[in-house]
Amino acid sequence: MKFTDGFWQLRPGVTALYAQEAYDIDPVDGDGAALVVTAPTTVIRQRGDVLNRPTLTVTLSSPLEGVVRVRIAHHTGGKWHGGFELPGAVDGGVGTASVSDAGGVLETGSLTARITPGAPWNLSFEVDGTRVTGSGGRAQGYIQLAPDAQVDCGVVGNARSGTDAPHAQALVHEQLDLGVGELIYGLGERFGPLVKNGQSVDVWNADGGTSSEQAYKNVPFHLSNRGYGVLVNDPGHVSYEIGSEAVERVQFSVAGEVLEYFVIAGPTPKQVLDRYTALTGRPPIVPAWSYGLWLSTSFTTDYDEATVTSFVDEMARRELPVSVFHFDCFWMREFNWCDFEWDPRVFPDPTGMLARLHERDLRVCVWINPYIAQRSPLFAEAAASGYLVKRPDGSVWQWDLWQAGMGLVDFTNPDATAWYQGKLRALVDQGVDCFKTDFGERIPLEVDYFDGSDPSRMHNLYTQLYNKAVHDVLVDAKGAGEAVLFARSATTGGQSMPVHWGGDSTSTFESMAETLRGGLSLAMSGFAHWSHDIGGFEGTPDAAVFKRWTAFGLLGSHSRFHGSGSYRVPWAFDEEAVEVTRIFTHLKMQLMPYIYGASLEAVAAGTPIMRPMQLEFPDDPAVAYLDRQYMLGADILVAPVFSASGDVEFYLPAGLWTNLLTGEEVTGGSWRRERHGFTSIPLYVRSGAVIPWGARTDRPDYDYLDGLRLRVFAGGSGTREVTVATPDGRSQTFTVDLSAVTR
């Protein structure tokens, strides 16, 4: 949201009160270190200036080593709807605080916050003694908007469905310095440019597809290439101007009287994500079987058990290993979503069918959402029990967009959550292994929640309660290491309930590229596991798009064939698509010891499996804007081919690189142009890498130590220790002499 009219003036209808000086800086007594700053909205030159003068109260504290909390409040007694759940926050806080004639200092690990006394306002942040950003003049502001204020705040979210963000009359904003050459990443799964500089971004979950500025997974966290990250601790609407209003600053604003944010130290991007996920939640282990290929019925196709069996049989006959079979919406009867009952017209024996699929060594996933359609027998049951979100007049909130007369489960009501979970437990008992948790973004505002939650807060946070309700069922039923979702919506903390997929893309090369940008942006937002619909969701891809997307989709965290109105079995496109699927599925199975090792890095430190180049090579300025390639784990570079011709351009950082498929060795530090057939892709391994290579091509969950090979690549020196862990918890460490490898 833009409040200014150029550098000097405010837009019509905007009144702004800015922190002008640090008048008082006081340490806070208690268990944790903290500073409280009184910041008048004018410079106090004489006693009379303290009268009729608003102040901002700024509190500095540290919830975790290397993290500084900044809370800006206009009226401290004003209602604040609260922040995100922070499982890593230390009770009482950490760090040390001191006040001297030079000002106030809060130190926590490698991060220092300094507040200078007097005018002008100056709050700075240092990592390892180097200033990385700060809040200066006209940065911290309390903004009031007249009803006709001419601020740039058009519709945010799904206007058609009435779930766009509310227009606030009072807001608090902060602006942090944006240095020369500083670049900003993150803010969730966003499908535009990976570098967010110059963008206006609204953190407000919406069902907008992958070809719009809207996002399913909005995360008010950004990561800077200057060695720090920032989380705005507000689940409601957060409006960002990243060098797009004040071009020297990153501005974020929230409605109400209070804004709270955290500055998180690096100095490397991986260290920032380590601290961020330690604070907001680590990604857990997901089962090894989930890394295999997921095959779907697709959305609106016709299918029954015979259709499913024919797909499974043909995949097996063609040596195309499938790990999970997914039943999309129409496993339930139309107009009944969700009643959690198999449509008896096409699935008369669901329990037997699930058993037969399990006999084929397949896991089963079924589609669900948080809506209860009016026609479903469950609607009356839920409404009578008070389990659905209500309107202010006490009636059940309903609409017809998606399912006729549907209501929304109120997950702020523990009894409603338990009721919903009971339906899922019955499916798990029947043989369902995991759930695709669709939707969770179209959340209305003119409603009342059971626990009195602010609807504007619940709009983004609803997905967290929804996914947690489902994830908890799987953890309880199968154990923590066996629980996995396939979720579309998320916000801060959602990384602790994987896996997430990229939503509704179209079946084009352009959409394939935007999908990758979304995944890279989400990785920079703390999410370690991610997938997408291979071939695109909307429309039917031509054979070229399908084959190129298949290679890309199988060189990532999780891989799924899925679409809207057509089947996505490879022989539906051409025989070469079958060959492409076989080659890259087998390759992924052999890479499983390596991929599973990368997943354990995510558990330990929050490092994503699919990594933006900037995360792995932060000191190479040439990678700063790259969004058409990525690292799979630490050592394998993947450059998807976004053309039917096979022409692809990508960058290899400095060092010796080896083509994983051909063995060709190439010196990096430059751009390359290559042309690839459909059975090939630029796939390069870093110098001195040791890739654990599995012995099986038929499944992802096997004993990785049985028949293991260590593929050692040229260009390294000395020795390297490599630990290979198996899905059942065993591990073995190998010491490899890199100097023994010759070119």
Protein Blocks (a to p, Z undefined) as FASTA:
>chain_A
ZZbgcjkbccehiacdddfbdfbacddedjbdcddddddfbdcfbfklmgopacdddddd
dfbghiacddddfblmbccebiaddfkbcghiaajddddfkbccddehjbccdddehjdd
dddddeehiafbdcdehkbccddddfklccdcddedjfknopaccddfbdcdddddddeh
iaceejijafbdfblghiacddddddebjkbfbdfbdcfbdcdfeopacdddbfbdcddd
ehklmmmbccdddedjbdcdddddfkbmklmmmmmmmmnopcddddfklmmccddebjml
ccdfklmmmmmmmmmmnopacfbdcddfklpcehiacehiacfklmmblmlmmmmmmmno
pacdddddfbdcfklmklmmmmmnopaccdfkopacddfehiahiacddfkbmklmmmmm
mmmmmmmmnopabdcdeehilccfbbcdfklpafklmmmmmmmmmmmmmmmmmmmmnojk
lgccddfbdcehklmmccddebjadddfklmmmmmmmmmmmmmnopabdcddehijndcd
dfklmmmmmmmmmmcfbdcdddfkbccbfklmmmmlmmmmmmmmmmmmmmmmmmmmmmmm
mmmnopafbdcfklmmmmlmklmmgckbccehjkbccdddfbfklpacddddedddddfk
nopacdehiacdddddfkbccddddehiacdddfbfkbfbdcfkgopacdddehiecjdd
dddddfkopacdddddfklpcZZ
